[in-house]
Amino acid sequence: MPGRGTARDLADDHLLELGRLTDTAGGKVVGTLVQRLDTPHARYYLGEGKAHELAALVRDRDADLVVFDEELSPAQGKNLEELIGVRVMDRSELILDIFATRARSSEARMQVELAQLQYLLPRLRRMWSHLSRIRGGIGLRGPGETQLETDRRLIGVRIRDLRHKLEDVAKARAVQRQGREGRFRVALVGYTNAGKSSLLRALSGSELFVEDRLFATLDSATRNVELGAGYEALFTDTVGFIRKLPHHLVASFRSTLEEARAADVLLHVIDASHPDGEEQRHVVEDVLADLGLEDHDKILVFNKIDCMTSDDIEALRTRTRALESVPAVFLAAHVPETLGALCDTLRARARRRFARVILNIPVADGEAIATVYREGEVVSRSDERMHVSITARVPQGVLGRLSGRAGVTVQEVA
């Protein structure tokens, strides 16, 4: 995961990622332009001379869209479009457009629509002028296309309506999480295209959609995974992060990201083969900090080691041991024999959640006995005339439910 060093290298990396985002949105990159600025210019973001150079490049390449890697103010976007004569987008708007085309579930569509409307509200005048001569295409798809033709009042009403609906969804998710009390829960977090969905697919055997593109999947998926030795976990895949992720999206997807907050452990999946892997890892850590999850129990999962040399893998292991206090595993999601170390690490985590107890359960309470076998780890059992004595490791949440049942007694074992 080597760093690339210079400011120019960093700018090139950012433009490369912006090009991949454009490709994901269905566009084709025909040229790039870079200017180093201490502070953005108020009128065009770029300096005036550079803005005219951009206009000439657009004419020369016959481009019909310009995408900025930085966020533009409404006035800057309007001024640039008047100067250049084609549609101008910034990185945030491009990401929103990708989310609009990738959202599948009704919840994800509502989350994306809310983020789009909040972003577009201060930019309506510029968008309206373009609707007179542009239909469809990047930046004008999904829920945004119909909403742009309404006025501010109607958009405000729609925003309030979406917020209320998402609050209802958040309440439903909270009820679902309560139903999972006692289960060992794992949340996958990471930079987009780090391989979270591929890893969940490999561990669970489920047919999840996987594609080598940024933001290939947006809808969270929860699957049961056998960890071996009688242990299992509920894995939840969350939306991928990216540098300069629009804050409207983070806010809109907050209910989905609550799944990470409820998890017992976070698997931070990192593309170990990516030249910007270190920066991507810090981007994810910053977003987790914004969500209040910086101190959550984590395991670093360095994925895609099959794309690295053995020397690079060993150097990464050495560097990680020296700098990180968080446990780390190294694997390739597409290589099954590399997944064992992750399952071993998770089993150890699951074992720590279990209290070792002796349960005395009435013989007639078959439901309680079945719960111990289903959700705990039975060490020994002794059948007596009126009671069954079971020594087991049981999750704390399950232990609370069992101890509240009539006739059940619990004795902790050191």
Buried (B, 14 or more C-beta within 10 A) or exposed (E): BEEEEEEEEBBBBBBBBBBBBBEBBEBEBEEBBEBEEEEBBEBBBBBEEBBBBBBEBBEEEEBBBBBBBBBBBBBBBBBBBEBBEBBBBBBBBBBBBBBBBBBEBEBBBBBBBBBBBBBBBEBBEBBEEBEEEBEEBBBBBBBBBEBBEBEEEEBEEBBEEBEEBBEEBBEEBEEEBEEBBBBBBBBBBBBBBBBBBBBBBBBBEBEBEBEEBBBBBBBBBBBEBEBEEEBBBBBBBBBBBBBBBBBBBBEBBBBBBBBBBBBBBBBBBBBBBBBBBBBBBEBBBBBBEEBEBEEBEBBBBBBBBBEBEEEBBEBBBEEBEEEEEEBBBBBBBBEEEBBEEBBEBBBEBBBEBBBBBBBBBBEEBEEBBEBBEEBBBBEEBEEEEEBBBBBBBBBEBBBEBBEEEEEBBBEEEE
